[in-house]
Amino acid sequence: MRHHASELLATWQTHFERSPFRTPREDTADLLRPVARAVIEALIPIVGYIEDATIDMEADMTSDTPPNRVVLGHQMMLAPGDSRMRELEKTVTFLGANATNDNLMGFDLGACMLAMRETLADRTNDALARQIRMLFEWLTLLLLDAYATAGVMAEKERNREILAHDTPVVLVSKQIPAALLVGRPDNAALDAIFGRIVTLVVTNAAPVVIIDATGLREPCSENSIRGLRRLANHDKISDSTDVFAIGLSDDAWNTWHSIFNESRIRLHRFERFRDAYAAAVERVRDHCPTAIE
């Protein structure tokens, strides 16, 4: 195979371009050629092993070997997870995960692997072709699973960045910072959001913080609880800081109150932002009468 790599790639491209499964994008074959080349390189030792085993099997079929040995012709000689498959599986997983960087679609990746399967199967005898087709069923599934998983992780990362950087954390009035939580922020996003809150508390000597949880999808999720506990235990948030929470259900209120109570931080509950803001103004005036005119 190594000596015929260029020929195999040319045949693969022909099969790929004729595939009814690929998208009509013109540069897809060029983008996938490195994937096909890497698969060929990783397949060389595997195909060599299968080819040798197939030759041995065919020789055994002419002898008095028990029938159960012949069944191997209809089963995978190398099952998924076999140690001899490890490097090939790692290569295919890596290729699938990185395909998201080129904005390729799963249809194109599937067509790529099917084209490679036909390219290799066409050049072998029936017994070896059977093994190659079964092998490529597994490799295609592995590639698409890695592609899908990488896509999900990339989307989560984009959402994390959006929530971490675009969640409103503002100074609504002098010494009154507020955070308007939305969606399902994870640990990293909550750390970034609450970090911005702490910065405003410190730089403005704020005696009160408003946290509007009206848009928070899961105020009592593990991520929310861990994030709130880190905020409550932050060394820059003292027991003289009041936290005004908005939009909490009874269950969420009990959970949040318990968290802040452990750190001796007073948590107050409000239904509307304007009510929390009015109470915050009074709190600031009590703390520093000249702070808000």
C-alpha positions as CSV (number, residue, x, y, z in Angstrom):
1,M,0.0,0.0,0.0
2,R,2.8,2.4,0.9
3,H,4.2,2.2,-2.6
4,H,0.9,2.8,-4.2
5,A,-0.3,5.6,-2.0
6,S,-0.6,8.1,-4.9
7,E,-2.6,5.7,-7.0
8,L,-4.8,4.9,-4.1
9,L,-5.5,8.5,-3.5
10,A,-6.4,9.1,-7.1
11,T,-8.8,6.2,-7.1
12,W,-10.2,7.4,-3.8
13,Q,-10.9,10.8,-5.2
14,T,-12.7,9.3,-8.2
15,H,-14.9,7.2,-5.9
16,F,-15.5,10.2,-3.6
17,E,-16.5,12.6,-6.3
18,R,-19.0,10.0,-7.6
19,S,-20.5,9.5,-4.2
20,P,-24.2,10.4,-3.9
21,F,-23.7,11.1,-0.2
22,R,-21.2,14.0,-0.4
23,T,-22.2,17.7,-0.5
24,P,-21.7,19.6,-3.7
25,R,-19.1,21.9,-2.2
26,E,-16.2,22.1,-4.8
27,D,-13.2,22.0,-2.4
28,T,-14.4,19.1,-0.3
29,A,-12.1,16.5,-2.0
30,D,-9.1,18.8,-1.5
31,L,-9.9,19.3,2.2
32,L,-10.4,15.5,2.7
33,R,-7.3,14.4,0.8
34,P,-5.1,14.7,3.9
35,V,-7.7,12.6,5.8
36,A,-7.6,9.9,3.2
37,R,-3.8,9.9,3.1
38,A,-3.6,9.6,6.9
39,V,-6.1,6.7,6.9
40,I,-4.0,4.9,4.2
41,E,-0.8,5.3,6.2
42,A,-2.5,4.1,9.4
43,L,-4.1,1.2,7.6
44,I,-0.8,-0.3,6.2
45,P,0.1,-2.5,9.1
46,I,-3.6,-3.5,9.7
47,V,-4.2,-4.5,6.1
48,G,-0.9,-6.5,6.1
49,Y,-2.1,-8.4,9.2
50,I,-5.5,-9.1,7.7
51,E,-4.0,-10.1,4.4
52,D,-1.7,-12.6,6.1
53,A,-4.4,-14.0,8.2
54,T,-6.7,-14.3,5.2
55,I,-4.1,-16.3,3.3
56,D,-3.6,-18.6,6.4
57,M,-7.4,-19.0,6.6
58,E,-7.8,-19.9,3.0
59,A,-5.0,-22.4,3.3
60,D,-6.7,-24.0,6.3
61,M,-9.9,-24.3,4.4
62,T,-8.3,-26.8,2.1
63,S,-7.1,-28.9,5.1
64,D,-8.9,-30.8,7.7
65,T,-9.2,-27.8,10.1
66,P,-12.5,-27.8,12.1
67,P,-15.3,-25.8,10.5
68,N,-15.3,-23.1,13.2
69,R,-12.0,-21.7,11.8
70,V,-13.7,-21.1,8.4
71,V,-16.3,-18.8,10.1
72,L,-13.6,-16.2,10.5
73,G,-14.2,-15.2,6.9
74,H,-17.5,-13.7,7.9
75,Q,-16.3,-12.0,11.2
76,M,-13.9,-9.2,11.9
77,M,-10.4,-10.7,12.4
78,L,-9.6,-7.5,14.4
79,A,-12.4,-6.5,16.7
80,P,-12.9,-2.8,17.9
81,G,-10.5,-2.2,20.8
82,D,-8.0,-4.8,19.7
83,S,-4.5,-3.6,20.7
84,R,-3.3,-3.9,17.1
85,M,-6.1,-1.4,16.1
86,R,-5.1,1.2,18.7
87,E,-3.0,3.5,16.5
88,L,-5.5,3.3,13.6
89,E,-8.4,4.1,15.9
90,K,-6.5,7.0,17.5
91,T,-5.7,8.3,14.0
92,V,-9.3,8.1,12.8
93,T,-10.6,9.7,16.1
94,F,-8.1,12.6,15.7
95,L,-9.1,13.1,12.1
96,G,-12.8,13.2,12.9
97,A,-12.3,15.6,15.8
98,N,-10.2,18.0,13.7
99,A,-12.7,17.9,10.7
100,T,-14.8,20.5,12.5
101,N,-12.1,23.1,11.9
102,D,-12.6,22.9,8.1
103,N,-16.4,23.2,8.4
104,L,-16.9,19.8,6.8
105,M,-20.2,18.0,7.1
106,G,-20.8,14.5,8.4
107,F,-22.0,13.5,4.9
108,D,-18.6,14.4,3.5
109,L,-16.7,12.4,6.1
110,G,-19.0,9.4,5.6
111,A,-18.5,9.6,1.9
112,C,-14.8,9.9,2.4
113,M,-14.6,6.7,4.4
114,L,-17.0,4.8,2.0
115,A,-14.9,5.8,-0.9
116,M,-11.7,4.6,0.8
117,R,-13.4,1.3,1.6
118,E,-14.3,0.8,-2.0
119,T,-10.9,1.8,-3.2
120,L,-9.2,-0.8,-1.1
121,A,-11.8,-3.5,-1.5
122,D,-11.6,-3.3,-5.3
123,R,-7.9,-4.1,-5.2
124,T,-8.2,-7.3,-3.1
125,N,-9.6,-10.8,-3.3
126,D,-13.1,-11.5,-1.9
127,A,-12.0,-12.7,1.5
128,L,-9.8,-9.7,2.2
129,A,-12.4,-7.3,0.7
130,R,-15.0,-8.7,3.2
131,Q,-12.7,-8.0,6.1
132,I,-11.9,-4.5,4.8
133,R,-15.6,-3.6,4.4
134,M,-16.3,-4.8,8.0
135,L,-13.3,-2.8,9.2
136,F,-14.5,0.3,7.5
137,E,-17.9,0.1,9.1
138,W,-16.3,0.4,12.5
139,L,-13.9,3.1,11.3
140,T,-16.7,5.2,9.7
141,L,-18.7,5.1,12.9
142,L,-15.6,6.0,14.9
143,L,-14.8,9.0,12.7
144,L,-18.4,10.3,12.7
145,D,-18.6,9.9,16.5
146,A,-15.4,11.9,17.0
147,Y,-16.7,14.5,14.6
148,A,-20.0,14.8,16.4
149,T,-18.4,14.9,19.8
150,A,-16.0,17.6,18.8
151,G,-18.8,19.6,17.3
152,V,-20.8,19.4,20.6
153,M,-17.7,20.4,22.6
154,A,-17.0,23.3,20.3
155,E,-20.6,24.5,20.6
156,K,-20.3,24.3,24.4
157,E,-17.1,26.3,24.3
158,R,-18.8,29.0,22.2
159,N,-21.7,29.1,24.6
160,R,-19.4,29.3,27.5
161,E,-17.5,32.3,26.0
162,I,-20.8,34.0,25.2
163,L,-22.1,33.6,28.7
164,A,-18.8,34.5,30.3
165,H,-18.2,37.6,28.4
166,D,-21.7,38.8,27.3
167,T,-23.7,38.2,30.5
168,P,-24.6,41.7,31.7
169,V,-22.5,42.6,34.7
170,V,-22.9,46.3,35.3
171,L,-22.8,49.1,37.8
172,V,-26.4,50.2,37.7
173,S,-25.7,53.1,40.1
174,K,-22.8,54.2,42.2
175,Q,-21.8,51.3,44.5
176,I,-24.5,49.0,43.2
177,P,-23.1,46.3,40.9
178,A,-25.6,43.8,39.3
179,A,-25.3,40.6,37.3
180,L,-28.2,39.4,35.1
181,L,-27.7,35.7,34.8
182,V,-29.1,33.8,31.8
183,G,-29.1,30.3,30.3
184,R,-27.1,27.4,31.8
185,P,-23.6,28.8,32.5
186,D,-21.0,26.1,33.5
187,N,-18.3,26.4,36.1
188,A,-15.9,28.4,33.9
189,A,-18.6,30.8,32.8
190,L,-19.8,31.4,36.4
191,D,-16.3,32.0,37.6
192,A,-15.8,34.6,34.9
193,I,-19.2,36.3,35.7
194,F,-18.8,36.3,39.4
195,G,-15.2,37.4,39.0
196,R,-16.5,40.5,37.2
197,I,-18.9,41.1,40.1
198,V,-16.1,40.9,42.6
199,T,-14.1,43.4,40.6
200,L,-17.0,45.9,40.7
201,V,-17.5,45.3,44.5
202,V,-13.8,46.0,45.2
203,T,-13.3,48.9,42.9
204,N,-16.5,50.7,44.0
205,A,-16.5,49.7,47.7
206,A,-20.0,48.3,47.1
207,P,-21.9,47.2,50.2
208,V,-24.5,45.4,48.1
209,V,-24.7,43.2,45.0
210,I,-27.8,42.5,42.9
211,I,-28.0,39.0,41.2
212,D,-31.0,38.7,38.9
213,A,-31.6,35.0,38.3
214,T,-34.8,35.4,36.4
215,G,-33.2,34.2,33.2
216,L,-31.1,31.4,34.8
217,R,-32.4,28.1,33.6
218,E,-31.1,26.0,36.5
219,P,-30.5,28.1,39.6
220,C,-29.9,25.0,41.7
221,S,-27.7,23.0,39.3
222,E,-24.4,21.7,40.5
223,N,-22.6,24.3,38.5
224,S,-24.8,27.1,40.0
225,I,-24.3,25.9,43.6
226,R,-20.5,25.5,43.2
227,G,-20.3,29.0,41.6
228,L,-22.4,30.6,44.3
229,R,-20.4,28.9,47.1
230,R,-17.2,30.2,45.6
231,L,-18.7,33.7,45.4
232,A,-19.9,33.6,49.0
233,N,-16.5,32.4,50.2
234,H,-14.5,34.9,48.2
235,D,-12.1,36.8,50.4
236,K,-13.2,40.1,48.8
237,I,-16.8,39.5,49.7
238,S,-17.2,40.2,53.4
239,D,-20.0,39.6,55.8
240,S,-20.8,43.3,55.5
241,T,-21.9,42.8,51.8
242,D,-25.6,42.2,51.2
243,V,-26.7,40.1,48.2
244,F,-30.1,40.9,46.7
245,A,-31.4,38.0,44.6
246,I,-34.2,38.3,42.1
247,G,-36.5,35.7,40.4
248,L,-35.9,32.7,42.7
249,S,-38.5,30.0,43.3
250,D,-39.1,28.9,46.9
251,D,-36.8,25.9,46.5
252,A,-34.1,27.9,44.8
253,W,-34.3,30.6,47.5
254,N,-33.9,28.0,50.3
255,T,-30.8,26.6,48.5
256,W,-29.2,30.0,47.9
257,H,-30.0,31.3,51.4
258,S,-28.3,28.3,52.9
259,I,-25.2,28.8,50.8
260,F,-24.8,32.5,51.7
261,N,-25.8,31.9,55.3
262,E,-22.9,29.5,55.7
263,S,-20.6,32.5,54.9
264,R,-22.6,34.9,57.1
265,I,-23.6,36.9,54.1
266,R,-27.1,38.3,54.1
267,L,-29.2,37.3,51.2
268,H,-32.4,39.2,50.4
269,R,-35.2,38.0,48.1
270,F,-37.0,40.2,45.5
271,E,-39.5,39.5,42.7
272,R,-38.7,42.5,40.5
273,F,-35.5,44.3,39.6
274,R,-36.9,47.7,40.5
275,D,-37.7,46.6,44.0
276,A,-34.2,45.2,44.5
277,Y,-32.7,48.4,43.1
278,A,-34.7,50.6,45.4
279,A,-33.7,48.5,48.4
280,A,-30.1,48.6,47.2
281,V,-30.1,52.4,47.0
282,E,-31.3,52.6,50.6
283,R,-28.6,50.1,51.7
284,V,-25.9,52.3,50.0
285,R,-27.3,55.4,51.7
286,D,-27.2,53.6,55.1
287,H,-23.6,52.6,54.4
288,C,-22.5,56.0,53.0
289,P,-25.1,58.8,53.0
290,T,-23.3,60.8,50.4
291,A,-22.7,58.0,48.0
292,I,-26.0,58.4,46.0
293,E,-27.4,61.8,45.6
